[in-house]
Amino acid sequence: MTLMNHFNFLLFVFLLVTPMTAQADYFLWEDPKSRLTITFPDTWKTQNNRNPDTVLTIAAPSGGDDAVCEVKINDDNRYTIFPPEYGHAVQREAVSVPFWRSYMASYDDYTIDRVFDGASLGRWIASYGFASYAKRDGTAHQMRRAIMFASLYNAKLYTVECSTLNSAYERWDKDFRSIIKSIDFKKIYHEHRHGEYADFLKEADLYFWAQTGAEGTVGY
C-alpha cells in the first residue's frame, strides 16, 4: 500500500467512526407593528399572506406534504377592562370552543377534534386545539389536519395555525410545536400586580425622624 493510499484509508476510517453532528440554522422574524417574534428553520420559506389579518406565512420544504404555518393578529378590545389576574377567565370566555367553531367556519367540512384551555402562547394564556378540514382551490381538493393556538393579550388576538395534509401530520407535529413554542409577544403586563416591589424599609433602622421644626430633619 502506497503512502497516499494508506493516508486515504486512515481518513476513511476516521470519517467512519467520527460522529457527524447535524447543524441547523434558524431564522428570527419580527412583526414590525406588533413586535411579535417567531423562530423557524431557515429551510422554511416565507409565502404571500392570503388574508389581510395574516402577518406571516411560512412553508416547509415538505415536498408533497404541504406543511404550512400562519400567524394572524387582530385587534380585540372587548376585555381590556379586566386586569391581568382575570386572564384565565377571559381566555375561557374569549378563546375556547365557541371561538374555534367560528374560526373553522371559513373552512369546508371541518371537524374540531379536541380543544384545551389553560395553555400558553408567547407570554400569555391560550387555548389550543386540533382540527381537520377540507381545502378547495379551484379543482384541487385537500384534506388537511391542523394544530391551532389562540391568545388574547393586550387588546390583540394572536392566532397561529400549522397544518399539513391529513396523512402527513404526524411527521410534522414536532416541528409545528417547536415553531409555535418559539413565539413571543412584546411584554406589556408585569409578572407582579403592582410591578417591581421597592423594598423601601430596607436599612430603615439606620434612619430616625427628629422633630426639630415645621419641616423636621432626617439624619443618622
N, C-alpha and C positions, 0 to 999 in steps of 0.2 A: 504494500500500500504506500503510495507516494505521500509526501508531507502534506500536499494540498488536499488529497483525498482523506487523509487522517483528520485534518482540520475540519473539513466539511462534515465528516462523520460525527465528530465531537459536538459541532454546532447543532446538528440534527438531534442528537441525544439530549442536549441542553434544552432545546426548544420543546422536546417531547415531555421532559419531566418538570419543566418550569411552568407553574400555573399562570395562565394568561388572564389578567383582570380586565373585565369589560368596563369601558369608560362610557359614561352617559353625560351628555351636556343638556342643560335646561335653560329655558328662556323665561325671564321675569317680565310680565306685561302689566302695565298700569293704565287704568282708565283715567284720562286727564281731568275729567269732570268730577267723578265721584271719589277718586283716589283708591278704588278697589284694585287689589293686586292679585295676580294668579301666576302660578309657575307650571310649566308644562315642558315635556321633552322637545328639544329643538328639531326633532324629526316630524313633529306635528306642524301643520301649516295653517296660517290664518286664512279664512274664507270670507267672502262677501256676506254681510248680515242680511237675512231675509226680512226682518221686521224692524220697524223704527225703534222699538224698545230694546232690541238686542245690541249689546255693546261689543260682544266678542263671539266669534265662531271659529273653532279650530277643528281640524280634521286630521286623523291619524293616517299613517302610511299603511292602511289596512287591506289594500287590495280590494277584494270583493266584500269585506266585512262592513264597510261604510261606517266606521266609528267616528262620531262627531260629538262635540260638547258646545253648548251655547250658554252664554251668560246674559241675563236680562235685568234691567234696572228700571223701576217705575217709581214715580213719586206717590206717596201714600201718607196723607196727613190725618187719617181717621183716629189714630190712637196716640197722638202727640200729647194729649192732656194727661196721660198716665205716666207716673215716674218709672224709672228703670226697674224698680223692685217688682213691678207688675208684669215683667217681661214674659214669664211663663204663662200667665193668664191671657195676655194679649196674643201670644203665639197660638194657643189652643183656640182662641176665638177667630183670629185673622187668617192663619195659615195652617189649616188642618184639613180634614176630609172634604168639607164643602169647597174649600179653596181649590183643592186638586181636581174635584169634579168640574168646576168651572174652567180650570186651566186646560183639562183634557178635552173639553167640549169642542175645541178647534180641530181635533183630530177625528179621523173616521174609525169606527168600530173599536173604540178603546175599552180597555179593561184595567181598572186600578187593582193591582194585586194586594199591596199592603201599604199602610201609612203609619208612620211612627211620630209621636210628639216628643218634645224634650231633647231633641238632637241639637247639633250646633253647625253653624255655617259662618266662616270668618270668626269674629269675636262675639257672636251673639247666638241666641236661642233660635232653633229652626225646627221645621218639620221636613221629613223626607219620606219618599215612597217609591214604589216600583210600579210600572205600568207597561202595558203592551198596546199597540195601536197599529192601524193601517195608514200607510202614506201613499198617496196617489199624486203623480206628477205627469200629467198627460196620459199616455198609455202605460207608463211604468207604474208598477204596484209593488210595495214592500210591506212586509210585516216586521215591525221593529219592537224592541224592548228597551226601556229607559230606566235610569235611576235619576231622581229629581230631588233637589233641596230648595227650600224657600225660607227666607228670614226677613223680618220687618225690623229695620234698625235705623233710628234717627230719621223717621219720615220717608224712608226709602225701602221699597220692596225688592230684595235681591232674589233672583231665581236662577238656578243652574240646572240644566238638563243634559245628561250624557246618554247617548243612545247608539245602538248598532242593530244590524239585522238580528232578528229574533234568535236564529240558530247560532249566532256567533257571540252572544252576550257574555257567556261565562269566560271567554278568552280575554275580555276587556274589562271585566268588573274591577279587578285590582288597579288597573291603570286609571279608570274613571274615579275611583275613590281617592287615589293619590292626588289627582288633579284638583278634585273638589276640596280635599283637606288643605291644600295649599292656599286657598282663597283667604284674603284678609280685607277688612274694611278700615277706613280711616277712623281712628279712635275718637269717640265723642263722649261716651259715658265713662265715668270713673268707676273703678272697682269698689270704692267706698262711697257711701251715700253722700257724705259731706266733703269728699275729696281727700287729699292728704291730711292726716292729723298732725297738727303742730303741737308738740309737747311743750306748752307754754309754762308748765310747772317745773320743768327740768331745772335743777340747781336753784329752785326758788328759795331754799334756805340760806342762800348767800345774800339775799336782799332783805331789807326791812324798811318799813314806812315810818318816817319821822314827821309828826305833825308840828312843823315849825313855822307855819304861816298859812295863808289862804291857799297857796298852791301846794305846799308840802314839798318834801325832798326825798330822793331815793339815794341811798348810799350803802356802803359795805360795812 
